[in-house]
Amino acid sequence: MNTKGLIGTSLSKNMIMSLVSRIVTLITGLIIQREILLAYGSVLNGLTSSISQVMSYLILLEAGLGTASIQALYAPLADEDWDKVSGILSATKSQYKKIAGIFILLLLVVSAVLPFAVIDEVEYGVAALLTLVTGGSYVLSYIVGGKYKAILNSDRKVYVLYTLEVISVVLSCILRVIALHLGFDIVTVQIINLATILIKNVGYVIYVKHRYKNVDHNAAPDMPSISKRKNVIVHSIAGVVVNHTDIMILTLFASMSVVSVYSIYNLVFAQFSILFQTTLGSALQGNLGRLYNKDKEQFKQHFSLYETIFTVLLFIISSISIIMILPFVKLYTSGVNDADYIDFWLPLLFTLIFLMNTIRVPTITAINVAGAFEETQRDALIEAIINLVVSITLFAIGLGIYGLLIGTVVSFLYRTTTSIVYAYKNIIERSAKNLIRTIIVNSSVFIALYVVLAIIAPVNVTSWFGWILGAVIVSVICIASFGISNLIFNYKTVKNTFSDVKALFTR
């Protein structure tokens, strides 16, 4: 197996920095959210989460532009066709400027209207200013960093993005914690975060202009090259609906305290999902994209190895998470008494969402590098409809937050299934039986571990040292259980994977 097309210095840097970035973002996010909880309570913590979700709907204006630009840049970058690259980047910049202008107008409207939804719990002025400041970060990203992120993604230099991200979030965390302890208000604390985002985007500009001297930033826009954007829009809309409907409904029809409870669990699992999507998704996509355009047979061989390792790792992390999340939340929210954060069913539902959403990352990556956006947009639309119908129905009949999460699980189950079927039939062009066997074996182990270590003999800790020790023990048990089970019941796939990995590191 020729692994040269997939593995290289850029991939190693991308994966390492992606992992570091996600870990740092998770840790700093947890630190900041706890500080906000302690300083301002569950209501303001819930409000900041709600505002972030509203922004996710506004960024539909950008829908598909970044993805379409990245996909369009693979071939000209591989061929070093700098005229083509320059035209695509100019087109991307032009579109981002238009998007930023419309976004600002909508942001002003939302900042005036949204505070009325929480007027009984938060002062109008505070809610309005928080909305403006939060939205400002997206405006900066569009105007300053949009096209520069596209070329770095396509040229396998994602590690540059992650390095600047790490610097930004660490700086933001330190400055915001200091501000919180000095007694600054929530708006000032979020303005500090906005300033660090500006620094990050300026970093993108400086690096690209220094590294890509052959790019003509004043070239005529090549609009046809990013025409696939219209086919990505449906995917983007569907993604926003299924990932952000829950908090929007809770914001409108529940209290900010309930939103705060949701946001605590969601923060952990969302960061785990992003970790997989970036470290084992985006970090690989540039390499897979080039390989797909040069040698499709080698692409298919690499994909099989990638997907197997990804799937087993996902089940291991899911098992550890579902066992350790409740003890974590108990410790994390100690001292916060204005909402009940301990709930037996939330870990199960959030873990199922994490599994259903993340297990399709390899096939979604294949769909992205193949540019099969139009062919799969129908499934994305159906996923969004399922999510809305099931979630709203179950919420309306009294299941509350559980109904919203069940709706998300059902919609993810549909889309994951159709994504796998499409990718294997039209891109990988082989049977998915090995993947199906791997999923069945690892799902069985996951269920067994959940029953034994989360229901029959749950982990009970009273300190952070105890939690870390418990997490280490649980991790060892989970890794051993999945390793042994796959060796016994999934031997052929494991054998082929080890052979491929050996070839990978002996070339």
C-alpha positions as CSV (number, residue, x, y, z in Angstrom):
1,M,0.0,0.0,0.0
2,N,1.5,3.3,-1.0
3,T,1.0,5.7,1.9
4,K,3.0,8.6,0.5
5,G,0.0,10.5,-0.6
6,L,-1.7,10.6,2.8
7,I,1.1,10.8,5.3
8,G,3.6,13.6,5.4
9,T,5.0,16.4,7.5
10,S,2.0,18.6,6.9
11,L,-0.4,15.9,8.1
12,S,1.6,15.3,11.2
13,K,1.6,19.0,12.1
14,N,-2.1,19.3,11.3
15,M,-3.1,16.4,13.5
16,I,-0.9,17.4,16.4
17,M,-1.9,21.0,16.4
18,S,-5.6,20.0,15.9
19,L,-5.4,17.8,18.9
20,V,-3.6,20.5,21.0
21,S,-6.1,23.1,19.8
22,R,-9.2,21.1,20.8
23,I,-7.8,20.1,24.2
24,V,-6.8,23.7,24.9
25,T,-10.2,25.0,23.7
26,L,-12.0,22.5,25.9
27,I,-10.0,23.3,29.0
28,T,-10.2,27.1,28.5
29,G,-13.9,26.8,27.7
30,L,-14.6,24.9,30.9
31,I,-12.6,27.4,32.9
32,I,-14.4,30.4,31.5
33,Q,-17.9,28.9,31.7
34,R,-17.4,27.9,35.4
35,E,-16.0,31.4,36.1
36,I,-19.1,33.0,34.5
37,L,-21.4,30.6,36.4
38,L,-19.8,31.6,39.7
39,A,-19.7,35.3,38.9
40,Y,-23.0,35.9,37.2
41,G,-25.1,32.7,37.8
42,S,-26.9,30.3,35.5
43,V,-29.1,32.9,33.9
44,L,-26.3,34.9,32.2
45,N,-24.4,31.7,31.4
46,G,-27.5,30.5,29.6
47,L,-27.9,33.8,27.8
48,T,-24.4,33.7,26.4
49,S,-25.1,30.2,25.1
50,S,-28.4,31.3,23.6
51,I,-26.8,34.2,21.8
52,S,-24.1,31.9,20.3
53,Q,-26.8,29.7,18.9
54,V,-28.7,32.6,17.4
55,M,-25.4,33.7,15.7
56,S,-25.3,30.2,14.1
57,Y,-28.4,31.0,12.2
58,L,-27.1,34.3,11.0
59,I,-23.9,32.7,9.7
60,L,-26.1,30.9,7.2
61,L,-25.3,33.9,5.1
62,E,-21.9,32.4,4.7
63,A,-23.4,29.0,3.9
64,G,-21.1,26.9,1.7
65,L,-18.7,29.7,0.7
66,G,-15.8,28.4,2.8
67,T,-16.3,24.8,1.8
68,A,-16.8,25.5,-1.9
69,S,-13.6,27.7,-1.9
70,I,-11.6,25.0,-0.2
71,Q,-12.8,22.3,-2.6
72,A,-12.1,24.6,-5.6
73,L,-8.5,25.3,-4.5
74,Y,-7.4,21.6,-4.3
75,A,-6.5,21.2,-8.0
76,P,-4.9,24.6,-8.7
77,L,-2.8,24.4,-5.6
78,A,-1.6,20.9,-6.5
79,D,-0.8,22.1,-10.1
80,E,0.7,25.4,-8.8
81,D,-1.6,27.3,-11.0
82,W,-1.3,30.6,-9.2
83,D,-3.5,32.6,-11.6
84,K,-6.4,30.2,-10.9
85,V,-5.7,30.3,-7.1
86,S,-5.6,34.1,-7.2
87,G,-8.9,34.2,-9.1
88,I,-10.6,31.9,-6.6
89,L,-9.3,33.9,-3.6
90,S,-10.5,37.1,-5.1
91,A,-14.0,35.6,-5.7
92,T,-14.0,34.4,-2.1
93,K,-13.0,37.8,-0.7
94,S,-15.7,39.5,-2.8
95,Q,-18.4,37.2,-1.5
96,Y,-17.2,37.6,2.1
97,K,-17.4,41.4,1.9
98,K,-21.0,41.2,0.7
99,I,-21.9,38.7,3.4
100,A,-20.3,40.9,6.1
101,G,-22.4,43.9,5.1
102,I,-25.7,41.9,5.2
103,F,-24.6,40.2,8.5
104,I,-24.1,43.6,10.2
105,L,-27.6,44.7,9.2
106,L,-29.2,41.5,10.5
107,L,-27.1,41.6,13.7
108,L,-28.5,45.1,14.5
109,V,-32.0,43.8,14.1
110,V,-31.4,40.7,16.2
111,S,-29.7,42.8,18.9
112,A,-32.8,44.9,19.1
113,V,-35.3,42.0,19.1
114,L,-33.6,39.1,21.0
115,P,-33.5,40.9,24.4
116,F,-37.3,40.8,24.5
117,A,-37.3,37.0,24.7
118,V,-35.3,37.2,28.0
119,I,-36.6,40.5,29.3
120,D,-38.0,38.9,32.5
121,E,-34.5,37.5,33.4
122,V,-31.9,39.9,31.9
123,E,-31.9,43.7,31.4
124,Y,-32.6,44.7,27.8
125,G,-29.3,46.7,27.4
126,V,-27.1,43.9,28.7
127,A,-28.7,41.4,26.3
128,A,-28.5,43.7,23.4
129,L,-24.8,44.6,23.9
130,L,-23.9,40.9,24.4
131,T,-25.6,40.1,21.1
132,L,-23.7,42.8,19.3
133,V,-20.3,41.8,20.8
134,T,-20.8,38.1,20.1
135,G,-21.8,38.8,16.5
136,G,-18.9,41.1,16.0
137,S,-16.5,38.1,16.1
138,Y,-18.2,36.7,13.0
139,V,-18.0,40.0,11.2
140,L,-14.2,40.1,11.9
141,S,-13.8,36.6,10.6
142,Y,-15.6,37.4,7.3
143,I,-13.9,40.7,6.6
144,V,-10.4,39.9,7.8
145,G,-9.8,36.2,7.7
146,G,-12.3,34.5,5.3
147,K,-10.2,33.9,2.1
148,Y,-7.0,33.3,4.0
149,K,-8.5,30.4,6.0
150,A,-9.6,28.9,2.7
151,I,-6.1,28.7,1.2
152,L,-4.6,27.4,4.4
153,N,-7.2,24.6,4.6
154,S,-6.7,23.6,1.0
155,D,-2.9,23.7,1.1
156,R,-2.7,21.4,4.1
157,K,-1.6,24.1,6.4
158,V,-4.4,23.8,8.9
159,Y,-1.7,23.7,11.7
160,V,-1.2,27.4,11.1
161,L,-4.9,28.0,11.9
162,Y,-4.8,25.8,15.0
163,T,-1.6,27.5,16.3
164,L,-3.2,30.9,16.0
165,E,-6.4,29.5,17.6
166,V,-4.4,28.2,20.6
167,I,-2.7,31.6,21.1
168,S,-6.1,33.3,20.8
169,V,-8.1,31.2,23.2
170,V,-5.3,31.0,25.9
171,L,-4.9,34.8,25.8
172,S,-8.7,35.3,25.9
173,C,-9.0,32.9,28.8
174,I,-6.3,34.6,30.9
175,L,-7.5,38.1,30.3
176,R,-11.2,37.2,30.8
177,V,-10.5,35.4,34.1
178,I,-8.5,38.4,35.3
179,A,-11.4,40.7,34.3
180,L,-13.9,38.5,36.1
181,H,-11.9,38.5,39.3
182,L,-11.5,42.2,39.1
183,G,-15.3,42.5,39.0
184,F,-15.8,43.7,35.4
185,D,-19.3,43.3,33.8
186,I,-20.2,40.5,31.4
187,V,-20.1,42.8,28.3
188,T,-16.6,43.9,29.0
189,V,-15.5,40.3,29.5
190,Q,-16.9,39.4,26.1
191,I,-15.3,42.4,24.4
192,I,-11.9,41.1,25.6
193,N,-12.7,37.9,23.7
194,L,-13.6,39.9,20.6
195,A,-10.2,41.6,20.7
196,T,-8.3,38.3,20.8
197,I,-10.3,37.0,17.8
198,L,-9.2,40.1,15.9
199,I,-5.6,39.3,16.7
200,K,-6.1,35.7,15.4
201,N,-7.5,36.8,12.1
202,V,-4.8,39.4,11.6
203,G,-2.4,36.5,12.1
204,Y,-4.0,34.6,9.2
205,V,-3.4,37.7,6.9
206,I,0.2,38.1,7.9
207,Y,1.1,34.5,7.4
208,V,-0.6,34.0,4.0
209,K,0.8,37.2,2.5
210,H,4.3,36.2,3.6
211,R,4.0,32.5,2.6
212,Y,2.1,32.9,-0.7
213,K,3.9,35.6,-2.6
214,N,2.7,34.3,-6.0
215,V,-0.9,35.1,-5.1
216,D,-2.2,38.2,-6.7
217,H,-4.7,39.6,-4.2
218,N,-6.1,42.0,-6.8
219,A,-6.8,39.4,-9.5
220,A,-10.1,39.3,-11.3
221,P,-12.6,37.2,-9.3
222,D,-13.2,33.7,-10.7
223,M,-16.8,33.3,-9.7
224,P,-17.6,30.1,-11.6
225,S,-15.0,28.2,-9.6
226,I,-17.0,28.6,-6.4
227,S,-20.3,28.0,-8.0
228,K,-20.7,24.8,-6.0
229,R,-21.5,27.0,-3.1
230,K,-25.2,26.9,-3.9
231,N,-25.2,23.1,-3.5
232,V,-23.4,23.4,-0.1
233,I,-26.0,25.9,1.2
234,V,-28.6,23.1,1.8
235,H,-26.0,21.2,3.8
236,S,-25.2,24.3,5.9
237,I,-28.8,25.1,6.6
238,A,-29.4,21.5,7.6
239,G,-26.4,21.6,9.9
240,V,-27.5,24.7,11.6
241,V,-31.0,23.3,12.1
242,V,-30.0,20.0,13.6
243,N,-27.2,21.4,15.8
244,H,-28.8,24.5,17.1
245,T,-32.6,23.9,17.2
246,D,-32.5,22.6,20.8
247,I,-31.1,25.7,22.5
248,M,-33.3,28.0,20.3
249,I,-36.5,26.3,21.4
250,L,-35.3,26.3,25.0
251,T,-34.5,30.0,24.8
252,L,-38.0,30.8,23.5
253,F,-40.0,28.4,25.7
254,A,-37.9,27.6,28.8
255,S,-35.8,29.5,31.3
256,M,-32.2,30.6,30.9
257,S,-31.3,28.2,33.8
258,V,-32.5,25.2,31.6
259,V,-30.4,26.6,28.8
260,S,-27.4,26.7,31.1
261,V,-27.9,23.1,32.1
262,Y,-28.0,22.1,28.4
263,S,-24.9,24.2,27.6
264,I,-22.8,22.5,30.3
265,Y,-23.3,19.0,28.8
266,N,-23.2,20.4,25.3
267,L,-19.9,22.1,25.8
268,V,-18.1,18.9,26.7
269,F,-19.6,16.7,23.9
270,A,-19.5,19.5,21.3
271,Q,-15.8,19.9,21.9
272,F,-15.3,16.1,21.6
273,S,-17.2,16.1,18.3
274,I,-15.1,19.0,17.0
275,L,-11.9,17.2,18.2
276,F,-12.8,14.2,15.9
277,Q,-14.0,16.4,13.1
278,T,-10.8,18.5,13.1
279,T,-8.0,16.1,14.2
280,L,-9.3,13.2,12.2
281,G,-11.4,15.1,9.7
282,S,-10.3,18.5,8.6
283,A,-6.7,17.8,9.3
284,L,-6.8,14.9,6.8
285,Q,-9.2,16.4,4.3
286,G,-6.5,18.4,2.4
287,N,-4.3,15.3,2.0
288,L,-7.3,13.1,1.0
289,G,-8.5,15.8,-1.4
290,R,-5.2,15.9,-3.3
291,L,-5.0,12.1,-3.3
292,Y,-8.6,11.9,-4.6
293,N,-7.7,14.2,-7.5
294,K,-4.5,12.3,-8.4
295,D,-5.1,8.6,-7.6
296,K,-8.6,7.4,-6.7
297,E,-7.5,3.8,-6.0
298,Q,-4.9,4.9,-3.5
299,F,-7.5,7.2,-2.0
300,K,-9.9,4.3,-1.4
301,Q,-7.2,2.2,0.3
302,H,-6.2,5.1,2.6
303,F,-9.9,5.7,3.4
304,S,-10.5,2.2,4.6
305,L,-7.6,2.5,7.1
306,Y,-8.7,5.9,8.2
307,E,-12.3,4.9,8.8
308,T,-11.5,1.8,10.8
309,I,-9.2,3.6,13.2
310,F,-11.5,6.5,13.5
311,T,-14.6,4.3,14.4
312,V,-12.8,2.3,17.1
313,L,-11.4,5.5,18.7
314,L,-14.8,7.1,18.6
315,F,-16.4,4.2,20.5
316,I,-13.6,4.2,23.1
317,I,-14.0,8.0,23.8
318,S,-17.8,7.7,23.8
319,S,-17.6,4.9,26.5
320,I,-15.2,6.9,28.7
321,S,-17.4,10.0,28.3
322,I,-20.7,8.5,29.2
323,I,-19.2,6.9,32.3
324,M,-17.3,9.9,33.6
325,I,-19.5,12.9,32.5
326,L,-21.9,12.8,35.5
327,P,-19.2,12.7,38.1
328,F,-17.5,15.5,36.2
329,V,-20.7,17.7,36.2
330,K,-21.2,17.1,39.9
331,L,-17.7,18.5,40.7
332,Y,-17.8,21.2,38.0
333,T,-21.1,22.8,39.2
334,S,-20.4,22.5,42.9
335,G,-21.2,25.9,44.5
336,V,-23.8,26.7,41.8
337,N,-27.2,26.3,43.4
338,D,-29.6,28.1,41.2
339,A,-30.2,25.2,38.8
340,D,-30.1,21.4,39.0
341,Y,-27.3,20.1,36.7
342,I,-27.4,16.4,37.7
343,D,-29.6,14.3,35.4
344,F,-29.3,10.6,34.7
345,W,-30.7,10.7,31.2
346,L,-28.7,13.7,29.8
347,P,-25.3,11.8,29.6
348,L,-26.9,9.0,27.6
349,L,-28.7,11.3,25.2
350,F,-25.8,13.6,24.6
351,T,-23.4,10.6,24.1
352,L,-25.8,9.1,21.5
353,I,-25.9,12.4,19.7
354,F,-22.1,12.5,19.8
355,L,-21.9,9.0,18.4
356,M,-24.5,9.4,15.6
357,N,-23.1,12.8,14.5
358,T,-19.4,11.9,14.6
359,I,-19.4,8.3,13.2
360,R,-20.2,9.7,9.8
361,V,-17.2,12.1,9.7
362,P,-15.1,9.8,7.4
363,T,-17.9,9.4,4.9
364,I,-18.7,13.2,5.0
365,T,-15.0,13.8,4.4
366,A,-15.1,11.6,1.4
367,I,-18.2,13.4,0.1
368,N,-16.5,16.8,0.6
369,V,-13.3,15.9,-1.2
370,A,-15.3,14.5,-4.1
371,G,-17.4,17.7,-4.2
372,A,-20.6,15.6,-4.1
373,F,-22.7,18.4,-2.5
374,E,-25.6,18.5,-4.9
375,E,-26.0,14.7,-4.8
376,T,-26.4,14.6,-1.0
377,Q,-28.3,17.8,-0.3
378,R,-31.7,16.0,-0.4
379,D,-30.6,13.8,2.6
380,A,-29.4,16.9,4.4
381,L,-32.7,18.6,4.0
382,I,-34.6,15.5,5.2
383,E,-32.4,15.3,8.2
384,A,-33.3,18.9,9.2
385,I,-37.0,18.2,8.7
386,I,-36.9,15.1,10.8
387,N,-35.1,17.0,13.5
388,L,-37.6,19.8,13.6
389,V,-40.7,17.6,13.4
390,V,-39.6,15.1,16.0
391,S,-38.0,17.6,18.4
392,I,-40.9,20.0,18.4
393,T,-43.5,17.3,18.7
394,L,-41.8,15.6,21.7
395,F,-41.1,18.9,23.4
396,A,-44.8,20.0,22.9
397,I,-46.1,16.8,24.5
398,G,-44.1,17.4,27.7
399,L,-40.8,15.6,27.2
400,G,-39.0,18.9,27.4
401,I,-35.2,18.8,26.9
402,Y,-35.3,15.0,26.5
403,G,-37.7,15.4,23.5
404,L,-35.3,17.8,21.8
405,L,-32.4,15.5,22.3
406,I,-34.3,12.5,21.1
407,G,-35.3,14.4,17.9
408,T,-31.6,15.1,17.3
409,V,-30.7,11.4,17.7
410,V,-33.3,10.3,15.3
411,S,-32.3,12.8,12.6
412,F,-28.6,12.0,13.0
413,L,-29.4,8.3,12.7
414,Y,-31.1,8.9,9.3
415,R,-28.3,11.1,7.9
416,T,-25.5,9.0,9.1
417,T,-27.0,5.9,7.4
418,T,-27.6,7.7,4.1
419,S,-24.2,9.3,4.1
420,I,-22.5,5.9,4.5
421,V,-24.7,4.3,1.8
422,Y,-23.9,7.1,-0.7
423,A,-20.2,7.3,0.0
424,Y,-19.7,3.6,-0.3
425,K,-21.8,3.2,-3.4
426,N,-20.6,6.3,-5.4
427,I,-17.1,7.3,-4.0
428,I,-15.5,4.3,-2.2
429,E,-17.3,1.9,-4.7
430,R,-17.1,-1.2,-2.5
431,S,-19.2,-3.0,0.2
432,A,-19.6,-1.4,3.6
433,K,-19.7,-4.8,5.4
434,N,-16.4,-4.2,7.2
435,L,-17.7,-0.9,8.6
436,I,-21.0,-2.5,9.6
437,R,-19.2,-5.3,11.4
438,T,-16.9,-2.8,13.2
439,I,-20.0,-0.8,14.3
440,I,-21.9,-3.8,15.6
441,V,-18.9,-5.2,17.6
442,N,-18.0,-1.9,19.1
443,S,-21.6,-0.9,19.8
444,S,-22.0,-4.2,21.8
445,V,-18.9,-3.3,23.9
446,F,-20.2,0.2,24.4
447,I,-23.5,-1.0,25.8
448,A,-21.9,-3.5,28.1
449,L,-19.5,-0.9,29.6
450,Y,-22.4,1.6,30.0
451,V,-24.5,-1.0,31.9
452,V,-21.7,-2.1,34.2
453,L,-19.8,1.1,34.9
454,A,-22.6,3.7,34.7
455,I,-25.7,1.9,36.0
456,I,-24.6,-1.2,38.1
457,A,-21.4,0.2,39.6
458,P,-21.2,3.9,38.8
459,V,-18.1,6.0,39.5
460,N,-18.5,8.1,42.6
461,V,-15.8,10.7,43.4
462,T,-15.6,13.7,45.7
463,S,-12.5,15.5,44.4
464,W,-10.8,16.4,41.1
465,F,-7.9,14.0,42.0
466,G,-10.4,11.2,42.5
467,W,-12.1,12.1,39.2
468,I,-8.7,12.0,37.3
469,L,-7.8,8.7,38.9
470,G,-11.2,7.3,38.1
471,A,-10.9,8.5,34.5
472,V,-7.6,6.8,34.1
473,I,-8.9,3.5,35.5
474,V,-12.0,3.7,33.3
475,S,-9.9,4.5,30.2
476,V,-7.7,1.4,30.8
477,I,-10.8,-0.8,31.2
478,C,-12.4,0.7,28.0
479,I,-9.3,0.4,25.9
480,A,-8.7,-3.2,27.0
481,S,-12.3,-4.1,26.4
482,F,-12.5,-2.7,22.9
483,G,-9.1,-4.1,22.0
484,I,-9.8,-7.6,23.1
485,S,-13.3,-7.6,21.6
486,N,-12.1,-6.4,18.2
487,L,-9.3,-9.0,18.2
488,I,-11.9,-11.8,18.8
489,F,-14.9,-10.7,16.9
490,N,-13.5,-8.4,14.2
491,Y,-10.1,-10.1,13.6
492,K,-9.9,-9.8,9.8
493,T,-10.5,-6.0,9.9
494,V,-8.0,-5.6,12.8
495,K,-5.4,-7.7,10.9
496,N,-5.7,-5.6,7.7
497,T,-5.5,-2.4,9.8
498,F,-2.3,-3.4,11.5
499,S,-0.8,-4.4,8.2
500,D,-1.7,-1.0,6.7
501,V,-0.3,0.8,9.7
502,K,2.9,-1.2,9.6
503,A,3.3,-0.4,5.9
504,L,2.6,3.3,6.7
505,F,5.6,3.6,9.1
506,T,8.1,1.4,7.3
507,R,8.1,3.2,3.9
